[in-house]
Amino acid sequence: MGDDLFDRLHPQLQRRFSVGLDSGEMCVGRGVMDRIWHGGAFVRPFLKLGATRNILVPETGRHVPFVIENVPYVDAYGRETVTFVRTFHLPRGPRRFDATMVHSPQRQCVLDYLGTHQHLASDLHFSADQRGGLVIRSGEHRFREGPVDVRVPDLIGGDAEVREDYDDRTGRFRIRVRVVNRRFGPLFGYEGSFRAAYRDASAHGLRPGLRPIREEARA
């Protein structure tokens, strides 16, 4: 993230995004999504397909309870990894949106591996807004399966923007996620708020089911 950017963040965001092996902390956020939405009907088949690997959420909803789990661990390739696993408790049952973040020296950015099998990888670029909030924007997306390693074309890909800040008045983090296709427009998103609790990562460990089934070596 860089010291200059980190120093511009709200102190509560600094702590939340310090979760890692060095800090020895994990973070569990619990809150409510005011709204989960998606684009037109053409989007739904892709969302349903992605949901089979815990990528994206095909349902919409309002006032949806959710949990986000950020737990650091060392993956099978010796890389420090932090989970960003979101569980949305929708009326028809829970849905998960799984991601794991790894720093890539080769690409000089953070890689966001999506889903249970890390088939999709996105470059992430970080910045801070004037209020000390964090802004994350996706860059290039790649699909990996066996020997296949291809860049996802802009025509079928989505540009993601994540905005997270801290509300001193309510003592809650606020988050807004929006994924847009450059040709077809808005695809998927959610917005809501949560409170965070910090725990000793070594004492609690990585609970069963939180780690990806398959880990991808390619950066």
LUMTI-54657 format. One record per residue (C-alpha): residue number from 1; residue in three letters; chain; x, y, z. Coordinates in pm, whole numbers. Example, Ala and Ser with C-alpha at 12.3 -4.5 7.8 and 13.67 -1.06 7.14 Angstrom:
REC num residuo cadena   east  north     up
REC   1     ala      A   1230   -450    780
REC   2     ser      A   1367   -106    714
END
This chain:
REC num residuo cadena   east  north     up
REC   1     met      A      0      0      0
REC   2     gly      A    289    233     74
REC   3     asp      A    361    446    380
REC   4     asp      A    241    771    223
REC   5     leu      A   -101    627    140
REC   6     phe      A   -128    442    472
REC   7     asp      A    -60    760    671
REC   8     arg      A   -348    937    494
REC   9     leu      A   -606    680    603
REC  10     his      A   -836    718    902
REC  11     pro      A   -674    554   1210
REC  12     gln      A   -947    287   1220
REC  13     leu      A   -878    198    857
REC  14     gln      A   -507    189    932
REC  15     arg      A   -570    -72   1198
REC  16     arg      A   -811   -275    987
REC  17     phe      A   -572   -292    693
REC  18     ser      A   -278   -373    920
REC  19     val      A   -425   -719    974
REC  20     gly      A   -150   -963    886
REC  21     leu      A    123  -1190   1012
REC  22     asp      A    328   -898   1148
REC  23     ser      A     43   -755   1355
REC  24     gly      A    -71  -1103   1459
REC  25     glu      A   -432   -990   1431
REC  26     met      A   -735  -1109   1240
REC  27     cys      A  -1051   -905   1192
REC  28     val      A  -1416  -1010   1179
REC  29     gly      A  -1673   -752   1071
REC  30     arg      A  -2045   -795   1131
REC  31     gly      A  -2309   -565    992
REC  32     val      A  -2585   -509    741
REC  33     met      A  -2584   -450    369
REC  34     asp      A  -2838   -177    303
REC  35     arg      A  -2860   -295    -56
REC  36     ile      A  -2729   -573   -280
REC  37     trp      A  -2805   -509   -645
REC  38     his      A  -2720   -628   -996
REC  39     gly      A  -2770   -506  -1351
REC  40     gly      A  -3015   -622  -1617
REC  41     ala      A  -3144   -975  -1674
REC  42     phe      A  -2849  -1059  -1901
REC  43     val      A  -2619  -1044  -1597
REC  44     arg      A  -2796  -1313  -1394
REC  45     pro      A  -2662  -1624  -1574
REC  46     phe      A  -2305  -1502  -1520
REC  47     leu      A  -2372  -1425  -1155
REC  48     lys      A  -2525  -1770  -1102
REC  49     leu      A  -2227  -1935  -1268
REC  50     gly      A  -1985  -1736  -1053
REC  51     ala      A  -2181  -1824   -739
REC  52     thr      A  -2093  -2193   -785
REC  53     arg      A  -1734  -2095   -693
REC  54     asn      A  -1824  -1824   -440
REC  55     ile      A  -1769  -1541   -687
REC  56     leu      A  -2037  -1270   -690
REC  57     val      A  -2393  -1300   -559
REC  58     pro      A  -2688  -1367   -795
REC  59     glu      A  -2964  -1247   -556
REC  60     thr      A  -3059   -892   -467
REC  61     gly      A  -3175   -774   -128
REC  62     arg      A  -3207   -496    127
REC  63     his      A  -3105   -492    494
REC  64     val      A  -2907   -816    453
REC  65     pro      A  -2695   -927    753
REC  66     phe      A  -2340  -1013    656
REC  67     val      A  -2000  -1110    795
REC  68     ile      A  -1656  -1034    652
REC  69     glu      A  -1356  -1238    771
REC  70     asn      A  -1001  -1110    726
REC  71     val      A   -756  -1374    845
REC  72     pro      A   -382  -1384    763
REC  73     tyr      A   -201  -1708    680
REC  74     val      A     85  -1846    471
REC  75     asp      A    -37  -2020    157
REC  76     ala      A    104  -2333     -8
REC  77     tyr      A    361  -2121   -197
REC  78     gly      A    497  -1944    110
REC  79     arg      A    317  -1615     46
REC  80     glu      A    149  -1409    315
REC  81     thr      A   -220  -1412    232
REC  82     val      A   -522  -1240    386
REC  83     thr      A   -877  -1369    337
REC  84     phe      A  -1158  -1135    237
REC  85     val      A  -1449  -1375    273
REC  86     arg      A  -1794  -1216    279
REC  87     thr      A  -2102  -1415    380
REC  88     phe      A  -2440  -1260    301
REC  89     his      A  -2732  -1407    498
REC  90     leu      A  -3007  -1380    237
REC  91     pro      A  -3366  -1505    289
REC  92     arg      A  -3306  -1814     70
REC  93     gly      A  -2985  -1902    249
REC  94     pro      A  -2627  -1773    281
REC  95     arg      A  -2415  -1671    -15
REC  96     arg      A  -2038  -1626     -5
REC  97     phe      A  -1811  -1399   -202
REC  98     asp      A  -1454  -1525   -146
REC  99     ala      A  -1130  -1344   -215
REC 100     thr      A   -772  -1378    -97
REC 101     met      A   -515  -1101   -129
REC 102     val      A   -144  -1153   -194
REC 103     his      A    127   -896   -262
REC 104     ser      A    297   -954   -598
REC 105     pro      A    652   -816   -629
REC 106     gln      A    648   -914   -999
REC 107     arg      A    338   -704  -1075
REC 108     gln      A    414   -441   -807
REC 109     cys      A     62   -449   -671
REC 110     val      A   -175   -654   -461
REC 111     leu      A   -335   -951   -636
REC 112     asp      A   -696  -1035   -555
REC 113     tyr      A   -762  -1405   -618
REC 114     leu      A  -1136  -1468   -645
REC 115     gly      A  -1341  -1774   -556
REC 116     thr      A  -1287  -2114   -403
REC 117     his      A  -1037  -2216   -672
REC 118     gln      A   -867  -1882   -742
REC 119     his      A   -953  -1907  -1112
REC 120     leu      A   -972  -1528  -1144
REC 121     ala      A   -694  -1288  -1044
REC 122     ser      A   -721   -910  -1049
REC 123     asp      A   -459   -641   -998
REC 124     leu      A   -566   -397   -726
REC 125     his      A   -464    -33   -702
REC 126     phe      A   -509    165   -378
REC 127     ser      A   -564    535   -308
REC 128     ala      A   -707    752    -31
REC 129     asp      A   -986   1008    -54
REC 130     gln      A   -990   1349    115
REC 131     arg      A  -1170   1215    423
REC 132     gly      A   -921    938    494
REC 133     gly      A  -1126    669    322
REC 134     leu      A   -972    389    119
REC 135     val      A  -1043    353   -253
REC 136     ile      A   -953     27   -431
REC 137     arg      A   -981     -6   -808
REC 138     ser      A   -924   -320  -1011
REC 139     gly      A   -684   -334  -1303
REC 140     glu      A   -614   -624  -1536
REC 141     his      A   -807   -949  -1483
REC 142     arg      A   -671  -1293  -1569
REC 143     phe      A   -831  -1638  -1588
REC 144     arg      A   -627  -1943  -1484
REC 145     glu      A   -732  -2307  -1523
REC 146     gly      A   -470  -2578  -1576
REC 147     pro      A   -241  -2464  -1859
REC 148     val      A   -479  -2179  -1951
REC 149     asp      A   -360  -1832  -1849
REC 150     val      A   -538  -1557  -2040
REC 151     arg      A   -627  -1194  -1990
REC 152     val      A  -1002  -1137  -1954
REC 153     pro      A  -1115   -908  -2240
REC 154     asp      A  -1273   -577  -2141
REC 155     leu      A  -1585   -676  -2334
REC 156     ile      A  -1675   -945  -2080
REC 157     gly      A  -1482   -822  -1777
REC 158     gly      A  -1582   -576  -1508
REC 159     asp      A  -1407   -281  -1349
REC 160     ala      A  -1449   -295   -970
REC 161     glu      A  -1436      0   -734
REC 162     val      A  -1440    -46   -357
REC 163     arg      A  -1480    248   -120
REC 164     glu      A  -1443    199    253
REC 165     asp      A  -1442    465    523
REC 166     tyr      A  -1506    500    895
REC 167     asp      A  -1794    694   1050
REC 168     asp      A  -1678    839   1384
REC 169     arg      A  -2035    927   1478
REC 170     thr      A  -2169    570   1455
REC 171     gly      A  -1844    382   1515
REC 172     arg      A  -1899    177   1201
REC 173     phe      A  -1711    111    880
REC 174     arg      A  -1904    194    566
REC 175     ile      A  -1840      6    243
REC 176     arg      A  -1959     43   -114
REC 177     val      A  -1868   -194   -397
REC 178     arg      A  -1957   -136   -761
REC 179     val      A  -1863   -351  -1063
REC 180     val      A  -1918   -201  -1409
REC 181     asn      A  -1862   -334  -1761
REC 182     arg      A  -1722    -70  -1994
REC 183     arg      A  -1977   -149  -2264
REC 184     phe      A  -2284   -283  -2082
REC 185     gly      A  -2277    -67  -1770
REC 186     pro      A  -2338   -163  -1404
REC 187     leu      A  -2317   -536  -1330
REC 188     phe      A  -2321   -590   -954
REC 189     gly      A  -2266   -414   -624
REC 190     tyr      A  -2352   -368   -260
REC 191     glu      A  -2332   -105     12
REC 192     gly      A  -2367   -119    387
REC 193     ser      A  -2189    -84    720
REC 194     phe      A  -2032   -300    990
REC 195     arg      A  -1844   -304   1319
REC 196     ala      A  -1507   -477   1342
REC 197     ala      A  -1367   -700   1616
REC 198     tyr      A   -998   -794   1633
REC 199     arg      A   -862  -1124   1759
REC 200     asp      A   -530  -1299   1802
REC 201     ala      A   -478  -1472   1466
REC 202     ser      A   -246  -1741   1600
REC 203     ala      A   -486  -1830   1882
REC 204     his      A   -796  -1852   1664
REC 205     gly      A   -634  -1971   1341
REC 206     leu      A   -795  -2020   1002
REC 207     arg      A  -1134  -2185   1054
REC 208     pro      A  -1229  -2481    831
REC 209     gly      A  -1373  -2379    496
REC 210     leu      A  -1216  -2034    489
REC 211     arg      A   -908  -2125    286
REC 212     pro      A   -947  -2171    -93
REC 213     ile      A   -980  -2528   -215
REC 214     arg      A   -715  -2463   -481
REC 215     glu      A   -435  -2206   -462
REC 216     glu      A   -289  -2045   -771
REC 217     ala      A     90  -1998   -799
REC 218     arg      A     91  -1770  -1101
REC 219     ala      A    103  -1398  -1032
END
